[in-house]
């Protein structure tokens, strides 16, 4: 068709660029497959450790079995960390592949726009020529109608080109949405990695504490387990007796509790810095197969001041193989609080304290005197109602950021 021009400039350069982009995407996709294969292998190993751990949890509570259990939990957590890191690499590769595809699609859109622009120019040029002028310049009517058909074809090609631009835009938007999802998933995996690394440190610290408290002797281990099993009932009886004998004095020890407002204060300050590392009956507690975690663990440095959650009577300060240095305060309203893994006490038994009074200093670093059976530096805070351990968080103000979870 004479007079018709179709954009052909830089076509070879665009083809070469497209081939290079395709090769780069293929290379990235191959790396993605390799990473995914590695993730699958790690998942298989993690599942095997999971099965082994479940079997060990059902075995007799011997020191040797439980140390092996801790070793396997450490190995499983290390594999979890490696898996998350590999998944992060996988997500980054997938994002790179998407970026390359988006760049390629953007170039395609540019080509289609250029093509559409040229067609519009040609159609406008044809429309601006008067019909009588075309008749004068054409040797016959058939030539005139050929030109009309030529213009009609141009309009059809323009519609096709615009449709392709729209389709490319939709594809581009879908790929961008997918890329944003990948980025969000990557951020979540980073958080998961931090959690796994803290869990790993806790597992290792717990083993160090276990070795320090038992001196790797089965007899010491059995004594420690027996102490833990007996502690709850003995404490329950003691709280009941104290509440009866101190009833009149406790009723005036803390006015808010005496009124029935059972809200306690957090034992660490400021609450904006408080981080919970283990919850009540936490499923990730290393010894949950032997005994439930009866309190709430709060991360803090060794030597951090610890304060009374409410006013009350300091029943005792003790040292145990599991809780290390710990003290108990009996409050009105059938409540008692326990503060464990302390480096030292700031109060004496058989004395009264007000809400917010200093009662001790935190510890919990494995191997340190008074640390007991610990997952690392922290305060173990426990609330007992009628002598029974209950979830401390039900009696405490919400922490900043709780509503964001």
C-alpha positions in Angstrom: 0.0 0.0 0.0 1.6 3.2 -1.1 1.8 6.0 1.3 1.4 3.8 4.4 4.2 3.7 7.0 4.6 1.1 9.8 7.2 1.7 12.6 10.1 -0.6 12.0 12.9 1.4 13.5 15.0 -0.2 16.3 13.0 -3.5 15.8 16.1 -5.6 15.8 17.5 -3.7 18.9 14.2 -4.3 20.7 14.3 -8.0 19.8 17.8 -8.3 21.1 16.9 -6.5 24.3 13.8 -8.8 24.7 15.9 -11.9 24.2 18.4 -10.7 26.8 15.6 -9.9 29.3 14.1 -13.4 28.7 17.4 -15.0 29.4 17.8 -13.0 32.6 14.3 -14.0 33.7 15.0 -17.7 32.9 18.2 -17.5 34.9 16.3 -16.0 37.9 13.6 -18.6 37.6 16.2 -21.4 37.6 17.6 -19.9 40.8 14.1 -19.8 42.3 13.7 -23.5 41.5 16.9 -24.3 43.3 16.0 -22.3 46.3 12.5 -23.9 46.4 14.1 -27.3 46.2 16.3 -26.4 49.2 13.3 -25.2 51.2 11.5 -28.5 50.5 14.6 -30.5 51.7 14.7 -28.4 54.9 11.0 -28.9 55.5 11.5 -32.7 55.2 14.3 -32.6 57.8 12.3 -30.3 60.1 9.3 -32.8 59.9 11.6 -35.6 60.9 12.9 -33.7 63.9 9.3 -32.9 64.8 8.4 -36.6 64.8 11.5 -37.4 66.9 10.7 -34.7 69.4 7.2 -35.9 69.8 8.5 -39.4 70.6 11.0 -38.1 73.1 8.3 -36.0 74.8 6.4 -39.2 75.6 9.4 -41.0 77.0 10.3 -41.2 80.7 11.5 -38.0 82.2 15.2 -38.8 82.5 18.0 -36.2 82.4 19.6 -37.9 79.4 16.3 -38.1 77.4 15.5 -34.4 78.1 18.9 -33.2 77.2 18.6 -35.1 73.9 15.1 -33.5 73.6 16.6 -30.0 74.0 19.4 -30.9 71.5 16.8 -31.9 68.9 14.7 -28.8 69.6 17.9 -26.7 69.0 18.6 -28.6 65.8 15.0 -28.1 64.6 15.1 -24.4 65.4 18.4 -24.0 63.5 16.8 -25.7 60.5 13.8 -23.3 60.8 16.1 -20.4 60.8 17.9 -21.7 57.7 14.6 -22.3 56.0 13.4 -18.8 56.7 16.7 -17.3 55.4 16.3 -19.5 52.3 12.7 -18.3 51.9 13.9 -14.8 52.1 16.4 -15.4 49.3 13.7 -17.1 47.4 11.4 -14.1 47.8 14.1 -11.7 46.7 14.8 -13.7 43.6 11.1 -13.8 42.8 10.9 -10.0 43.2 13.9 -9.6 40.9 12.2 -11.8 38.3 9.0 -9.8 38.6 11.0 -6.5 38.3 12.6 -7.8 35.1 9.2 -8.9 33.7 7.6 -5.5 34.6 10.5 -3.7 32.9 10.0 -5.9 29.8 6.3 -5.2 29.8 6.9 -1.4 30.1 9.1 -1.5 27.0 6.3 -3.4 25.2 3.8 -0.7 26.2 6.2 1.9 24.8 6.5 0.2 21.5 2.7 -0.2 21.2 2.2 3.5 22.1 4.7 4.5 19.4 2.9 2.3 16.9 -0.5 3.7 17.8 0.8 7.3 17.6 2.1 6.7 14.1 -1.2 5.2 13.0 -3.1 8.1 14.4 -0.7 10.5 12.5 -1.3 8.7 9.2 -5.1 8.5 9.6 -5.2 12.2 10.4 -3.1 12.9 7.4 -5.4 10.9 5.2 -8.5 12.6 6.7 -7.2 16.0 5.9 -7.0 15.4 2.1 -10.3 16.5 0.4 -12.1 13.8 -1.6 -12.1 15.9 -4.9 -8.3 16.3 -4.5 -7.9 12.5 -4.2 -10.1 12.0 -7.3 -7.9 14.5 -9.3 -4.7 12.7 -8.3 -6.0 9.2 -8.8 -6.2 7.7 -12.3 -9.5 6.0 -11.6 -12.3 5.5 -9.2 -10.9 2.1 -8.2 -7.8 3.8 -6.9 -9.9 6.2 -4.9 -11.8 3.3 -3.2 -8.5 1.5 -2.6 -7.4 4.5 -0.6 -10.6 4.5 1.4 -10.1 0.7 2.2 -6.5 1.6 3.1 -7.7 4.1 5.7 -10.2 1.7 7.0 -7.4 -0.9 7.5 -5.4 1.7 9.3 -8.2 2.4 11.7 -8.5 -1.3 12.4 -4.8 -1.6 13.1 -5.1 1.4 15.5 -7.8 -0.3 17.4 -5.7 -3.5 17.7 -2.7 -1.5 18.9 -4.7 0.3 21.6 -6.2 -3.0 22.8 -2.7 -4.4 23.2 -1.7 -1.3 25.2 -4.7 -1.8 27.5 -3.9 -5.5 27.9 -0.2 -4.8 28.7 -1.3 -2.3 31.3 -3.5 -4.9 33.0 -0.7 -7.4 33.0 1.7 -4.8 34.4 -0.7 -3.9 37.2 -1.2 -7.6 38.1 2.5 -8.1 38.3 3.0 -5.0 40.4 0.3 -6.3 42.8 2.0 -9.6 43.0 5.4 -7.9 43.6 3.9 -6.0 46.6 2.5 -9.2 48.1 6.0 -10.7 47.8 7.5 -7.7 49.6 4.9 -8.0 52.4 5.6 -11.7 52.8 9.3 -11.0 52.9 8.8 -8.5 55.8 6.8 -11.1 57.7 9.5 -13.7 57.2 12.0 -11.2 58.7 9.8 -11.0 61.8 9.6 -14.8 61.9 13.4 -15.1 61.6 13.8 -12.8 64.6 11.4 -14.9 66.6 13.1 -18.1 65.6 16.5 -16.7 66.6 15.2 -15.7 70.0 13.7 -19.2 70.4 17.0 -20.7 69.5 18.8 -18.7 72.2 16.2 -19.7 74.7 16.6 -23.4 73.9 20.4 -23.1 74.3 20.1 -21.2 77.5 17.7 -23.6 78.9 20.1 -26.5 78.4 22.9 -24.5 80.1 20.5 -23.8 83.0 19.6 -27.5 83.2 23.2 -28.6 83.3 24.0 -26.0 85.9 21.1 -26.9 88.2 21.5 -30.7 88.0 25.2 -30.9 87.6 24.2 -33.5 84.9 23.2 -36.0 87.6 20.0 -37.9 87.4 19.4 -37.7 91.1 19.5 -33.9 91.0 17.2 -33.9 88.1 14.6 -36.0 89.8 14.8 -33.8 92.9 14.3 -30.7 90.7 11.2 -32.2 89.0 9.8 -33.3 92.4 10.3 -29.8 93.7 8.4 -28.3 90.8 5.6 -30.8 91.1 5.2 -30.2 94.8 5.6 -26.4 94.7 2.2 -25.5 93.3 0.3 -27.5 96.0 2.5 -26.3 98.8 2.2 -22.7 97.7 -1.6 -23.0 97.3 -1.9 -24.2 100.9 0.5 -21.5 102.2 -1.5 -18.7 100.4 -4.7 -20.0 101.9 -3.4 -20.0 105.4 -1.8 -16.5 105.0 -5.0 -15.0 103.6 -7.0 -16.3 106.6 -4.5 -15.1 109.2 -3.9 -11.7 107.5 -7.4 -11.0 106.3 -8.0 -7.8 108.2 -4.6 -6.3 107.4 -4.8 -7.3 103.7 -8.1 -5.6 103.3 -6.4 -2.3 103.9 -3.1 -3.1 102.1 -4.3 -2.0 98.6 -7.4 0.1 98.3 -8.0 -0.6 94.6 -7.8 -4.4 95.2 -10.0 -4.1 98.3 -12.7 -2.4 96.3 -12.6 -5.3 93.9 -10.6 -3.5 91.2 -8.3 -6.5 90.5 -6.1 -4.6 88.0 -2.4 -5.1 88.8 0.6 -3.0 87.7 3.3 -4.3 85.5 6.4 -5.2 87.7 8.8 -3.5 85.3 9.0 0.2 84.3 8.4 1.8 81.9 5.7 -0.4 80.4 6.6 1.0 76.9 9.8 -1.1 77.1 8.2 -4.3 78.2 8.4 -7.3 75.9 6.8 -10.6 76.7 9.0 -13.6 75.8 6.8 -16.4 77.1 3.1 -16.4 77.9 1.0 -18.4 80.4 1.0 -22.0 79.3 3.2 -21.0 76.3 3.3 -23.8 73.7 6.9 -23.0 72.9 8.1 -23.4 76.5 11.0 -25.8 76.3 9.7 -28.1 79.1 6.0 -27.9 78.4 5.9 -31.7 78.1 7.0 -32.0 81.8 5.1 -29.0 83.3 3.1 -26.1 82.0 4.7 -22.6 82.1 2.7 -21.0 84.9 3.6 -17.4 84.5 4.5 -14.6 82.1 8.2 -14.0 81.2 9.3 -10.4 80.6 12.6 -9.6 78.9 15.0 -7.4 80.8 18.7 -7.0 81.6 20.3 -8.5 84.6 19.9 -6.1 87.5 16.7 -4.4 86.3 14.6 -3.0 89.2 11.4 -5.1 89.9 8.4 -3.5 91.6 5.4 -4.8 93.5 2.3 -5.2 91.2 0.1 -4.2 94.1 0.2 -3.6 97.8 0.4 -6.6 100.1 2.3 -8.9 102.5 5.8 -10.3 101.5 5.2 -14.0 102.5 8.7 -15.2 101.8 11.9 -14.9 99.8 13.3 -18.3 98.7 15.8 -20.0 96.4 14.7 -23.0 94.3 16.3 -25.1 91.6 13.8 -24.0 89.0 12.8 -20.4 90.0 16.2 -19.4 91.4 15.8 -16.5 93.8 12.1 -15.7 94.0 9.6 -14.0 96.3 5.9 -14.1 96.9 3.5 -11.2 97.8 0.0 -12.0 99.1 -2.6 -9.4 98.2 -6.3 -8.7 99.0 -8.9 -10.3 96.8 -7.4 -13.8 97.1 -4.5 -12.8 94.8 -0.7 -13.5 95.1 2.1 -12.6 92.9 5.5 -14.3 92.4 8.7 -12.7 91.1 11.4 -15.2 90.0 15.0 -15.4 88.7 16.1 -12.5 90.8 19.7 -11.5 91.3 18.9 -10.2 94.8 16.0 -9.2 97.0 15.1 -5.6 98.1 12.5 -6.7 100.7 12.3 -9.0 103.6 9.7 -11.7 104.5 6.9 -10.8 107.0 6.8 -7.1 105.8 4.3 -5.1 103.9 4.8 -3.3 100.7 2.9 -0.7 98.7 2.0 -0.9 95.1 5.1 0.2 93.0 7.6 -0.4 95.8 11.0 -1.9 94.8 11.1 -5.6 95.7 14.2 -6.9 93.9 16.4 -6.9 90.9 16.0 -9.2 87.9 18.4 -11.9 86.8 17.8 -15.1 84.9 21.2 -15.3 83.1 21.9 -19.0 82.8 24.6 -20.2 85.2 24.4 -17.1 87.5 23.6 -17.5 91.2 19.8 -17.3 91.7 19.0 -17.8 88.0 17.5 -21.2 88.3 16.1 -22.9 85.3 16.1 -20.0 82.9 15.8 -19.3 79.1 17.9 -16.2 79.4 17.9 -12.8 81.3 14.2 -12.1 82.2 11.7 -11.8 85.0 9.3 -14.6 85.6 6.0 -13.0 86.8 3.3 -15.2 88.1 -0.2 -14.4 89.4 -2.1 -16.9 91.6 -5.8 -16.6 92.4 -7.0 -18.7 95.3 -3.5 -20.3 95.2 -3.9 -21.5 91.5 -1.6 -20.1 88.8 -3.7 -18.0 86.3 -2.9 -15.9 83.3 -1.3 -12.7 84.6 -2.2 -10.8 81.4 -5.8 -10.9 82.4 -5.0 -8.7 85.5 -2.7 -6.2 83.8 -3.1 -3.1 81.5 -2.6 -3.7 77.8 0.9 -3.1 76.6 1.5 -0.4 73.9 1.2 -2.0 70.5 -1.1 -4.9 71.7 -3.8 -3.6 69.4 -1.5 -3.8 66.4 -1.2 -7.6 66.5 
